[in-house]
Amino acid sequence: MTNYTFRKRLIALILLFLAGTTTTFAQVNANQDEEIQKMVSEISAQNLRALVEKMVSFETRHTLSTTTDKKRGIGAAREWVKSEFEKYAKASGGRMTVEMDRFVVKADGRRVPQDTEMANVIATLKGTDANDNRVIIVGGHLDSRATDVMDAKSKAPGANDDASGVAIVMEMARIMASRQFSGTLVFVAFQGEEQGLYGSRHLAERVKKEGWNLVAMQNNDIVGNSFSGETGLHDNTRVRVFSEGTPANETEEMTKLRRTLGSENDSPSRILARYMKMTGEAYVDQLEVVLGYRADRFLRGGDHTPFNQQGFAAVRMSEMNEDFDHQHQNVRMENGTQYGDLIEFMDFEYLRKNTAVNLATMASLGRAPYAPEAVTVITANLTNKTDLTWQAPAKGKKPAGYYVLMRETSSPVWEKKFFVKETKTTINYSKDNYFFAVQAVDAAGNASLPVIPVPAR
């Protein structure tokens, strides 16, 4: 045997060994609802481009820019978004209402130099079930900025940051306005994000004060570019979803339970992010939802944060590779490089796919049954099986059944799914070796957010 042949055989044996020992994570995906498939197919990259072009045409949407000019500034941009929402609402049979939620921000000595009236533009699609008070919010921020965050006069097109996110919200509202959802869907264009998350903080506080049953908040910020200027990567096949680990409002009792379960990666926001991955990848081809296990990127923040601070499940979607030459930059040509957040640096097929992930997630949650209640793992006996019990949801439509989800404790995604008709089951896998969760599911395959079981003797 020659040395060359020996080396080839040795390499082949090593590769065979690695193939047999490497753990692979095969994610289970959501079942597809034909009506949601149809909605996803109606998302138009051309429509998304037209929406972004219109927002760019206002030249600047800086929070401190003019509110009286009919063609320029944040005031004109807000009124245009409102008028578009009102057009969509005509297809809802009176179920979609539109409001300009105005509020005054006091001078803060930082990014708001004098008392300033701001406004979130909100379209609310009322659920069709009077007994279903669940709410799902999808949002993006309308305001834009140049290099100097206090510069309210220079051109600040804000095509990707964050006309892209608002375009997602608007395209979803257009498509979903005529459809039926048990829960209530809320579409928001926030103001004041660049000056300090003022619009989202105002709405999060309102949601808390008014006692909304908010089950999910999907924030979209910088979601329309697929090119990384520094690394030269072109990638429209992946998108990030960021989620907080330890909840911002965690109590001592919650901390104790988290430590008992070892559920550091199962905060409400992480559960929502994992649901977004599972559902989005079921409906959108050629796109991987990458789970970012931190609240946001370094040195940055987003409109999901105030909702986290109020104790709600909230996540942020953001493109995989940011291009900082076209973000928070004055529009200019310098040393042969074009700077500025301009529309020509966006990828609208990528934005279409990211819109589809958001729509599939929101629609699935809005059509699904309420989540199961009192989900419990029985720990009374030493056994290599897992006994789970739960109660049917007290509100909303009756589930067609339940999914029991399972993953290894080291896995970032759900790996197995069992369908159960009853409200208890025994799984032939050890509770010590796996994490479990239970979802309520309807006949079309729409599932609630998973519920992690608590131990009981």
Rosetta blueprint (number, residue, H / E / L):
1 M L
2 T L
3 N H
4 Y H
5 T H
6 F H
7 R H
8 K H
9 R H
10 L H
11 I H
12 A H
13 L H
14 I H
15 L H
16 L H
17 F H
18 L H
19 A H
20 G H
21 T H
22 T L
23 T L
24 T L
25 F L
26 A L
27 Q L
28 V L
29 N L
30 A L
31 N L
32 Q L
33 D L
34 E H
35 E H
36 I H
37 Q H
38 K H
39 M H
40 V H
41 S H
42 E L
43 I L
44 S L
45 A H
46 Q H
47 N H
48 L H
49 R H
50 A H
51 L H
52 V H
53 E H
54 K H
55 M H
56 V H
57 S L
58 F L
59 E L
60 T E
61 R L
62 H L
63 T L
64 L L
65 S L
66 T L
67 T L
68 T L
69 D L
70 K L
71 K L
72 R L
73 G L
74 I H
75 G H
76 A H
77 A H
78 R H
79 E H
80 W H
81 V H
82 K H
83 S H
84 E H
85 F H
86 E H
87 K H
88 Y H
89 A H
90 K H
91 A H
92 S H
93 G L
94 G L
95 R L
96 M E
97 T E
98 V E
99 E E
100 M E
101 D E
102 R E
103 F E
104 V E
105 V E
106 K L
107 A L
108 D L
109 G L
110 R L
111 R L
112 V L
113 P L
114 Q L
115 D L
116 T E
117 E E
118 M E
119 A E
120 N E
121 V E
122 I E
123 A E
124 T E
125 L E
126 K L
127 G L
128 T L
129 D L
130 A L
131 N L
132 D L
133 N L
134 R E
135 V E
136 I E
137 I E
138 V E
139 G E
140 G E
141 H E
142 L L
143 D L
144 S L
145 R L
146 A L
147 T L
148 D L
149 V L
150 M L
151 D L
152 A L
153 K L
154 S L
155 K L
156 A E
157 P L
158 G L
159 A H
160 N H
161 D H
162 D H
163 A H
164 S H
165 G H
166 V H
167 A H
168 I H
169 V H
170 M H
171 E H
172 M H
173 A H
174 R H
175 I H
176 M H
177 A L
178 S L
179 R L
180 Q L
181 F L
182 S L
183 G L
184 T E
185 L E
186 V E
187 F E
188 V E
189 A E
190 F E
191 Q L
192 G L
193 E H
194 E H
195 Q H
196 G H
197 L L
198 Y H
199 G H
200 S H
201 R H
202 H H
203 L H
204 A H
205 E H
206 R H
207 V H
208 K H
209 K H
210 E H
211 G L
212 W L
213 N E
214 L E
215 V E
216 A E
217 M E
218 Q E
219 N E
220 N E
221 D L
222 I L
223 V L
224 G L
225 N L
226 S L
227 F E
228 S L
229 G L
230 E L
231 T L
232 G L
233 L L
234 H E
235 D L
236 N L
237 T L
238 R E
239 V E
240 R E
241 V E
242 F E
243 S L
244 E L
245 G L
246 T L
247 P L
248 A L
249 N L
250 E L
251 T L
252 E H
253 E H
254 M H
255 T H
256 K H
257 L H
258 R H
259 R H
260 T H
261 L H
262 G L
263 S L
264 E L
265 N L
266 D L
267 S L
268 P H
269 S H
270 R H
271 I H
272 L H
273 A H
274 R H
275 Y H
276 M H
277 K H
278 M H
279 T H
280 G H
281 E H
282 A H
283 Y H
284 V L
285 D L
286 Q L
287 L L
288 E E
289 V E
290 V E
291 L E
292 G E
293 Y L
294 R L
295 A L
296 D L
297 R L
298 F L
299 L L
300 R L
301 G L
302 G L
303 D L
304 H L
305 T H
306 P H
307 F H
308 N H
309 Q H
310 Q L
311 G L
312 F L
313 A L
314 A E
315 V E
316 R E
317 M E
318 S E
319 E E
320 M L
321 N L
322 E L
323 D L
324 F H
325 D H
326 H H
327 Q L
328 H L
329 Q L
330 N L
331 V L
332 R E
333 M E
334 E E
335 N L
336 G L
337 T E
338 Q E
339 Y E
340 G L
341 D L
342 L L
343 I H
344 E H
345 F H
346 M L
347 D L
348 F H
349 E H
350 Y H
351 L H
352 R H
353 K H
354 N H
355 T H
356 A H
357 V H
358 N H
359 L H
360 A H
361 T H
362 M H
363 A H
364 S H
365 L H
366 G H
367 R H
368 A L
369 P L
370 Y L
371 A L
372 P L
373 E E
374 A E
375 V E
376 T E
377 V E
378 I E
379 T L
380 A L
381 N L
382 L L
383 T L
384 N L
385 K L
386 T E
387 D E
388 L E
389 T E
390 W E
391 Q E
392 A L
393 P L
394 A L
395 K L
396 G L
397 K L
398 K L
399 P L
400 A L
401 G E
402 Y E
403 Y E
404 V E
405 L E
406 M E
407 R E
408 E E
409 T L
410 S L
411 S L
412 P L
413 V L
414 W L
415 E L
416 K E
417 K E
418 F E
419 F E
420 V E
421 K L
422 E L
423 T L
424 K E
425 T E
426 T E
427 I E
428 N L
429 Y L
430 S L
431 K L
432 D L
433 N L
434 Y E
435 F E
436 F E
437 A E
438 V E
439 Q E
440 A E
441 V E
442 D L
443 A L
444 A L
445 G L
446 N L
447 A E
448 S L
449 L L
450 P L
451 V E
452 I L
453 P L
454 V E
455 P E
456 A E
457 R L
